[in-house]
Amino acid sequence: MLLIILSIIGAVTTYWLNVELDLGTVLSAGITGLLSSFIPFINRRSDTLRELPAAIYCGAFAGMTAPFLANGYTFISFAGLFTGIILIISKSTLHGFGGKLGTVAFGGVSLMSLILFLFF
């Protein structure tokens, strides 16, 4: 559950930095990822704290969605939610493969876009 919440936080933070502060998607995701990388230093022995930056950074990839597609924080929040769920599901299946976080975020954003297309 914590990974899902942090994925949402990563997505919303990146989207906010991009839209409100006009920093651009890459810089916004970079800032989010950089800040999340310091979390394990709170307690270096904690295995849980080592997993948190990946969830936030995965959400940051979802937050890189273009504003004309996302059109608001509700879309980004649900995309972050779906991204977190997919991240938990794929935790053991895609271990060691490059591009996992971006692929998972793409799945979350795509799922949210599909839901909007089908129901609204």
Secondary structure, 3 states (H helix, E strand, C coil): CHHHHHHHHHHHHHHHHHHCCCCCHHHHHHHHHHHHCCHHHHCCCCHHHHHHHHHHHHHHHHHCCCHHHHCCHHHHHHHHHHHHHHHHHCCCCCCCCCCHHHHHHHHHHHHHHHHHHHHC
